């Protein structure tokens, strides 16, 4: 039954295509002939409007530019071109005795890139054009491509009336693209008619085939409906969660065993056209009814998942996570119910713990504020007493010149200064981490700290401009400590260098000087409050300050050749900004 329609369909399509193609070719040829005739008519009219006497009066040189005849003919060409949108160029050509073709006049203004002045040789003159000079016959030529584009040209000779001698040729060019558009427009009806017939034939065949397929599908679907229903019920029962199908009138159309277990009701009770609304906690009912209606009227705006409270047969209130959507092509919805009562209870307990933790954190913060205030007051009082002690020791040093006493007084003054340094260390250490980290320009930080130290005899080179690092606000103490240690312990330092180098783990900021360096046995001790020539608090603080944002510092210079400190900045803690 299917092979016969296919055979006739192919035959019909072939007949339509062959007939349509033949009609289209005939139409194209006819339109081509009409267009050429029209172009030749326009060329002939232009030829007749030009006086032979005027043409003879043209010299074919720059002298014509001032000639009234030249100007009048050029204006005439421009007007004709403007009146006909299909015409692109109009030109008058002459031929010298040696056969050279040259321009007498064209329709282009002097400022145009296509303008040809009088006397300009027309190097692209075709054999057809030269034949017009020789034979005196008007003709159309093209499409032909040359420097101005691709054109179809109408050519007509201008003769001396008495002798018939050809003294010039008038030419009109039409853009080949516009020419082809006219042909396409003329052939469009036949093409459209052919395609429409093929389309109608396709529709007829499609409808015929579709009807046959639908008959076959209907026969097969009736046999598989029962099997599909059984398979669907098996899947519905095996999901592991409570499932329910809701009708448009809110009755429960079908529920699985997990739903019976969750609610505590029997299948017979649920199957007796019970409405889902009788199982919902009163305060949640209005919201769920609104969602039920919206899901059937504006399904895209309805929630597909939300929580509600369900009342079981025993009166327990369970918190349920409902996932629900419409069954395609029906007014029924299918929902999955998951009991999250225990999860909600756990969340409530966690909220209580979080609230208690917040309360404890506030208590700790208040305690720290009080301790910091006490530290500040105590530190202030101790420093005041130390100032008084140092003053009295200076007075004793001047009053008792005995060398044995002077030695004791010097040791007491040194001890007092150490105590003062340690007290100041507690202030700096207390401030670490007190404020949130931020982005700091490394070069500006280095330069500003160097300005506070007597480094006028030292050349400071910073080999980067726009590097920023994410650090504790006390980061300036790190660079100050490095510079101050060089000034204090470097011995004859003349150069300090800062550079940076990208590595797989991040970025290394490298500090070097040309001093005596750090002995191998002290390279780690200098960061542990055991600096071999000083208290070590500065580098100890520096390592702690850098550690706030994950940075590290180490000394790996060669003893005797200068100190070298490397600050490792992890990825994400540095950036290069645009230069100001």
GUBA-231892 format. One record per residue: residue in one letter; x, y negated, z of N, C-alpha, C in turn. Coordinates in steps of 0.05 Angstrom, whole numbers, plus 5000, padded with zeros to 4 digits. Layout:
// residues N
AXYZXYZXYZ...
END
This chain:
// residues 580
X501650245000500050005000501749755000X504249775009505949535012507649484988X508449704972510149664949508749514927X506149564922504749434901504649124904X503849024927503848734931506648614927X508748754936511448654934512248624904X511448824888512148814859510848574846X508148544850506748314838507748044849X508448044874509447794886512047714872X513847904867516447834853515947744825X514047874811513447794783512347514783X510547454801509247184802511346974808X513147024827515246834834517046774810X517746994795519546954772518146784750X515646844745514146684725514046394733X513446334758513246064768515945924765X518146064774520745934773521645884745X521146074726522046044698520445814686X517845804690516145594679516845324691X517245314717517945064730520644964721X522545144718525245064709525144944680X523645084663523444984635522144714634X519944674650518644414651520444204662X521944274682523844074694525943994674X527144194660529144124640528043944618X525644004609524343844588523943554598X523043534624522543274636525143114638X527243254647529843124650530843014623X530643184602531543094576529942864565X527242884570525542664560526142404575X526542414601527142174616529842064608X531842244602534442154593534242004567X532642104549532241964523530941694526X528841694544527441434549529341234561X530941314580532741134593534841024574X535841194557537841104537536540914517X534140974509532740794491532240524504X531440524530531040274544533640124547X535840264553538340124556539240004530X538840154508539640044482537939804475X535339814482533639584477534639334492X535339374518536439144533538939034521X540639224511543139134498542638984473X540639084457539938954432538838674436X537138644458536038384464538238184472X540138294487542338114495544038044471X544338234452545838184427544537964411X541837974409540437784393540437504405X540837484432540837224445543437084442X545437214431548137094429548637004401X549336754397549836634370552536724360X552636804335555136884322557036644322X556036414318557636174317559036134343X557536174365558736134392561036344397X560536584387562636794391565136724376X564736624351567136554334568636324348X567236154362568435924375570136004400X569936244409571436334433574336414425X576236324441579036374435580036644447X578636744467579536984481581936934497X582136704510584436624526583436454549X585436364566584736204589583535934581X583935854556582835604547579835614547X578635844545575635874544574435794571X575935804592574835754619573535484621X574535294605573435014606571434974583X571035174566569335144543566335154551X564734954542561834964548560535214537X561435304514560235544502560735784521X563235814530563936034549562236024574X562035784585560535754611557635814607X556535724584553635774579553036064575X554836204560554436494556554736644582X556636564598557136704624554736674642X553636424643551336374660548936544650X548636564623546536724612546737024621X549237124620549637404629548937444658X549737244674549237264703546237274709X544737104694541837094698540537354689X541337464667540137714658540737934678X543237944688544038154708542338124733X541937874742540437834767537537914763X536437884739533637944734533038244732X535138404728534738694725536438844745X535338954767536939084788538539324778X537739444756539239684747541839614732X542039364722544439284707546639204727X549039324724551239254742553239074728X553839114702555738934688554638874660X555138624651554738544623557338414614X558238484590560838384581560838364551X562538184541562838144513565738204506X566238384488568938474482569738404453X572238334449573338274423575538474416X576438474391578538664382580538514364X583038534372585138394357585838564332X587338444313588038594289589638854295X591038854317592639104323590939314337X588239264339586439464351586039424381X587539244394587239194423584539084429X583139204448580539104457580938934481X579638704482580038514504577338384512X577238274536574838144546574637854536X572237794526571637514519570137384543X568137514553566437414575565437664591X565137634618563737834633561837694653X560137844666558037734683558937704712X561537754718562537744746563537464752X563037354776564237104784567237134788X568736914785571736934787572737054813X571237014835572137114861571737414864X570237544846569737834848572237994840X572638214854574938384848574538524821X572038524810571538654784571638444761X572238194767572237984747574438034727X573837984701575838014680575937744665X578237604666578437344653578637374623X578037154608578237164579580937254570X581137434551583637524541584837774555X583637854577584738094592584238344575X586338494571586238744555584538954569X582839074554581139294565582439554558X584239644577585839884572584140134571X581740124583580140374586578140394563X578540244542576640254519576540534508X574140644506573840924497573740934466X573941184456573741224427571041144417X568941184433566241114425566040804422X567240654441567140364439568640274414X570940384409572540304386571040364360X569440584361567940654337565740454331X564640324352562640114348563839884332X566439804339567739594324568139684295X568739944291569340034264566840084248X564740204260562340274245560140074246X560139904267558039704270555439824279X555440074290553040204299552740174330X550240104338549640094366549340374378X550040404404550040684415550040654446X549340874458549640904488551841104493X553341054515555641224522555441294552X556341534558556641604586554741824595X554841884621556441754642559441774637X560841554641563741534638564941414663X567241524673568541424697571041264689X571341034701573740874699574040704725X575740504724576540374750574240254765X572140174750569840044764567840244775X568140504768566240704777565440884754X563041004757561941174737559441044725X559341014699557240844687556040974662X553640894656552340944629552240674615X553340654591553640394578551940384552X550840144547549540084521551339894506X552039964481553939804465552639724439X552839464432551639364407553639164394X553939184367555839004354554638734348X556338534347555638264339557038214312X555438164291556638144264556437854253X558137804234557837564218555637624197X553637454196551137514181551737564151X553437404140553837414111555437664103X557537724119559437934111558838204125X557438184148557038434164559438514180X561438344181563938414196563338404226X564238604241563838614270565938444283X565138234298567038054311567038094341X565138234352565038284381563038504386X563138614411561338824420560238734447X557638724449556338664475555738934489X556538944515556139194531554639144556X552939334564551439324589551939584604X552939574629553439814645551239854666X550340104669548440174690549840384707X549640354734550940544752549740824747X551641024744550741294738549041404761X549541314786547941404809545141324806X544641064799541940964795540641104771X542241154751541241294727540141564734X541741714750540941984758538541974777X538341774793536041744811533441724795X533641564773531241534756530441794743X532541954735531942214723530642404744X531742394768530742564790527842494796X527342234798524542144803522642244782X523542234757521742324735521242624736X523342774745523043074746521843174772X521542994792520643074818517843204817X515843094803513243224803513243514794X514843574773514843854763516244034784X518343924796519744084817517944134841X516543924850514743944873512544144866X511444124842509244304834510244594835X512644644824513744914824514045014853X515244854870515744934898513144974913X511144804907508544834920507245094912X507445164887506245424878507645654892X510345644893511845854907511045864936X510745634949509945624977507245744982X505245674964502645794967502646094963X504346184944504546464940505746604964X507746474977508946585001506946595024X505346395026503246395047501346625043X500446655018498646875012499847145019X502347185011503647435016504047475046X504847255060505247275089502747345104X500447215096497947285109497147575105X497547665080496947945074498648135091X501248075092503048245107502448235137X501847985147501247955175498748105183X496648105167494248255173494848545175X496448645157497148935158498748995183X500648825190502248865214500548855239X498648665240496948645264495248895267X494349005245492749255247494449475258X496949495250498749695260499449645289X499949395297500649325324498349385343X495949315334493549355351493249655357X493649815336493350105340495450205360X497950105358500050195375499650085404X498849835406498549715433496349845449X494249925437492150055452493150315464X494950455450496050705461497950655484X499250415485501350375505500350205529X497850105527496949925549496850075575X495750315575495550465600498350525612X500250595594502950655603504250405614X503750175602504949925612503749855639X501149895643499949835668501150005690X501550265684502750435705505550355711X507150285691509850195695509949935711X508149755705507949495719507349545748X505449715754504749775782507149895797X508650065783510950185796513049975804X513649795785515549575790514449405813X511949335812510649165832510949285860X510749545862510849675888513749715897X515649705879518449775885520249535889X519149295891520849055893522249025920X521049145941522249125968521248885983X519748705970518548475984515548475980X514148335997511248315994510548155969X508848275952508048155927504948145926X503947925913501047885912500447745886X498147815873497147675850494647535858X494547265852492347095860490747015836X488047045838486246965817485746665818X484546565797484046275796482146185819X480346365827478346295848479446345876X482146395878483546435904483246715916X481846895902481747165912484247315906X484947515923487347675919486647895899X487847885875487248085854488648345859X491148325869492648565874494848505894X495448695912497648665931499048935934X501648925941503149175944503249255973X504549485978504649596005506149416024X508249276015509749096032507948866042X506048776026504148576035502348676057X501448926054499849046075501349066101X503949156099505549176123506048906136X506548696120507048436130504648316145X502348346133499948226145498548396166X499048666164497748846182495048936173X494048836150491348916140491649156121X489449316119489449556102488949476073X489449656055488949616027486049576021X484349736036481449706032480449426039X481549316060480749046068481548836047X484048856038485148656019483648685992X482948935984481648975959478748895959X477648815981474848745983474448445977X475848345956475648075947476147865968X478347915984479047726005480547485991X480047246002481547005993484046966009X486146875995488746846009488546626030X486646446028486446226047485946306076X484746546080484146636107486646736122X488846756108491346846122493246616128X492446376122494346146124493845986150X496045906163495845736187494445476179X492645376196490845156190492344906180X494544836193495944596186497344606158X497744856148499044886121497044926099X494444966106492445046086491944826065X491644576073491044356054493344336034X495844346043498044326024498044556004X497444796013497545025995495245025975X492844935983490644915965491344715943X492544485950493344285931495344405911X497244565920499144695902497844895884X495845045895494345235879493045105855X491844875860490444725838492444605818X494544485829496544355812497944565794X498344805804499745005788498145085763X495545055764493845125741493144875724X493444635735492844395720495444265709X497444235726500044115718502344295728X502644525715504644725725507444615728X508244425712511044315714511444165739X509344055751509543895776509244065801X508244305799507744475822510444595833X510544625859512944745872512945045866X515245145860515545435855516545585879X517445435899518445565923518045375947X516845465968516545305992515845486015X515845376039515345526064512445466073X511245676086508645636100508545846123X506445806139506045986162503646166157X504046426161502046626156501146746182X498546796184497346916209496847216203X498047386218497647676214495147776228X494448016223492048136235492148126266X494548156277494848156306494947866318X494847666300494847386310497647256310X499747416303502447296303502647096280X504246886285504746686264507546736254X507746796228510346856215510946636195X513546556195514446356175515246506150X514046426127514346566102515646376081X517546486065518646346042517146456018X515546286005513946365982515246285956X515546475938516446415910514146495892X513046305877510546355862510646205835X509346335815509146215789506846345774X506146225751503846325736504646565719X502846745716503146965696502646845669X504546865650504246745623501646825610X500246615599497846665584495446725600X495546685627493246735644492846505664X490746525679490246335701490946465728X492446685727493246825751496046755759X496646765784499346705794500346945809X503046985809504247205823506247085843X506047185868507747075889509247295904X511747215912513447385929513747255956X513247415977513247316005515447446020X517247276031519447376048519247266076X519247436096518947356124521647236133X521646976139524146846148523846746177X522046866192521546776219524046786236X525547016235528047036250530146836241X530246786215532146586205531446306215X528946236216528145976226528745946256X528346176271528946166299532046126303X533546266286536546226288537345946281X536045826261536645546253536045356276X533745406290533045236312535045256334X536045506339538045546360540645406352X541445416326543845286317543544986319X541144876315540744586318541144506347X540244676365540644616394543644616400X545144816389547944826394549344576382X548444496358549644266345549144016361X546743996371546043756388547743746413X548143986425549844006449552743936442X553644036419556443976411556843676406X554743546394554943256390555043106416X553443206435553443076461556143106475X557343356473559943396484562043226471X561843196444563743026429563542736438X561042646443560742366452562042336480X561642546497562842526524565842516522X566942686505569942696501570942426490X569342316471570242056460570241836481X568041836498567941636519570241676539X570841936545573041996564575641896552X576141956526578541866513578841566513X576541426509576641136509577441026537X576341166558577141076585580041136591X581041376582583841446586585641256571X584841186546586440996530586540726544X584240646555584240386569586040406594X585940636609587640666632590540666624X591240806601593940816591594940536584X593240386571594040116563594639936587X592839956608593239786632595739876646X596040146649598440246664600940176649X600940216623603240156607603939856609X601939686609602439396611603739326638X602639456659603739396686606639506688X607139746678609839856679611839676664X611039586640612739416625613339156639X611239056653611738806668613738856690X613539086704615439146725618239196714X618339326690620939376678622239106670X620638926660621738666653622938526678X621538556700622538436725625138576734X625138846732627538996740629938916722X629438906696631638826678632638546684X630838376692631638096699633438096723X632638246744634238256769636938386763X636938596746639438726740641338536725X640338376707642038176694643137976714X641537896733642437706754644537836771X644238096778646238236794648838266779X648538316752650938336736652638086737X651237856737652637596738653637536766X652237626787652937556815655137726826X655237976817657238166828659138246806X661338116803663338176782665038426787X664738546810666338776817666038986795X668239086782668039276760666539536768X666939626792665539876800662539826801X661739586810658839526810657739476782X659439346765658539296738657939556723X659439766728658940016714656240136723X655640116749653040216758650740056747X651239796747649039616736648539676707X650639716691650339776662648640036659X649240236675647740486673644840446681X644340276701641640216709640140076687X641439876674640239726652639639916629X641440096622641040286601638740466607X638540566632636340736640633640586638X633640336646631240176645630340136616X632240086598631540056569630440326558X631640546567630540806558627640846567X627140766592624440786602622540616586X623440376579621740196563621240316535X623240436523622940566497620940796499X621140956520619241176523616441086528X616140866543613440756547612340656520X613940526504612940426478612340666460X613840886463613241126447610341226454X609541216479606841316486604741146472X605240886469603340716454603140796425X605440836412605340916384604041186380X604741376398603641646396600641646400X599641466418596841446424595241346399X596541166383595241046361595041236337X596641456336596641636313593841766311X592641756287590041876283587641726294X588241496306586041336318584241216297X585441156273583841046251583841236227X581841206210581641386187583841336167X584841546154586941506134585841346110X587741236095586941076071589141086051X588840946029590740936007592640696011X595240746009597240536014599240535991X599940295982601940255961604740295973X606140495963608740565976610840345971X610940235947613040035941612639785959X610139695961609639455978610339516007X609739756016610339826044613339826049X614839936030617839946033618939666033X618139506014619239236011618639066036X616139086046615438916069616939006094X617439266098618939356121621939286118X623039306094625839226090626338936096X624238766092624538476097624838426127X623938606144624138566173626738676185X628538766168631138876178633438716165X635738696179638038556168639438726146X638238736123639438896101640338726078X641138476083641938296062644338396046X646138566059648438666045647938936032X645439026033644739296022643039255997X643639405976642039395952639739605955X637239505953634939685956633739725928X633539975919632440045893629940225897X627640135888625240295889624440355861X624640615853624340695825621440765818X619540635829616740665821615240415830X613040355816611540115822608740165832X607340345821604440365826603640635840X605440735856604840985871603340915896X601141055901599641035926599441315939X599441315966599141575980596941546001X595541766006593341776026594641846053X594641656071596141696096594741546119X595741606143594941466168595841176166X594240986177595040706175597740646188X598940826204601540786216603840876196X603140916171605141006152607440816149X606940556155609140356153611440416172X610740546195612840616215614740836204X613740996186615441206174617641076157X616840896139618840776122620640576138X619440456159621140276176623240446190X622440676200624340856215626640946197X625941026172628041106153630040886148X629040646143630740416137632340336162X631040336185632340256210634540446218X634040706214636040906220638540876203X638040806177640340756159641940516169X640540306176641840056186643340116212X642240286230643440326256645740526255X645440746238647340966239648841016213X648140866192649240936166652140886162X653240676176656040606173656840526145X657040276140657940166114656140246091X653540256096651640316074651340076056X651540126030651239906010648839945992X647740185991645540245973643540425986X640940355982638740525991636940565966X636240825961634640885937632041025946X629840945933627241095935626441185907X625841445905624941555879622741755885X621441845864619342055867619642255844X618842505850619142725831616742915833X615442965811613043145811614043435814X612543585830613043875833610444025832X610544285831608244445829606344405852X607444375876605844345900604744055904X605943865890605043585893607143395884X607943205901609842995894611842965917X614442935910616442895930617442605928X617342465951618542195953621242235965X623342145951626142195959627441935968X628541945993629941716004632841786007X634641625996637541675999639041426005X641341456019643141226023646041336019X647941166018650741246014652341216040X651041276063652441266088653841526094X654141576120655641816128653942066129X651242036128649542276128649042386155X647642616155646842756180648343016182X649743076204651143336207649143566204X650043786194648344016189646944106214X648344106237647044216261644844036272X644643786262642643606273640343556253X640243696230638243626210635443676219X634943876236632343926247631943786274X634143766290633943646317633043356316X633643216294632942926293629942886293X628343096286625443076286624243176313X625943256332624843386356625543226382X625542966380626042786402628842836414X630742936398633442996407635542876389X634842636378636742526358639442496370X641442576355644142606365645442346373X644442116364645641856372643541666383X640941746384638941566393636741726406X634441606412632341756426630841946409X630741906382629442086365626442046363X625341856377622441816377621441736349X623041576335622141466309621641696289X623441876285623142096266621042296276X620942336303618842506314616042396307X615742136311613242006305612642026275X614741986259614441986229613242256220X614442476230613442736222610542776231X609842666255607142696265605242526248X606042286241604342106225603842226197X605942336185605642456158603842706160X604042856182602543096184599543056186X598642806192595742756194594342816168X595642756145594442796119595943016103X597343206118598443436105601243396093X602543166098605143126087607343226106X609643286095611843386111614343226104X616343236122618843096118621143266127X623443256112625843406120628243246110X630543306123633043186115634843406103X635643366078637343576065639643446050X640643226060642943096048645543246054X647643186039650343306044651843136063X652643246086654143086107656542956094X656942706102659142546092658642396066X656342466052655642336027653042186028X651942156052649541996055647142166063X645142026075642742166084640842196060X639242416061637242466040634742576053X632642426053630042516065628142566042X626642786044624542856025621842866039X620042706029617242706039615542856018X614443086026612743246008609843156011X608743045988605942955988604343165973X602343285985600843495972599043375950X598243555931596443465910593843355922X592843145910590443015920591042785940X593542775950594242565970595942355957X596242345931597742135917596342075891X596841825881595741745856597341515845X597341485819598641255805596441075794X596440825804594440635796595440465773X593640315760594440135739596039905750X598139835736599939615745598439355745X598839195765597538935767598838745748
END
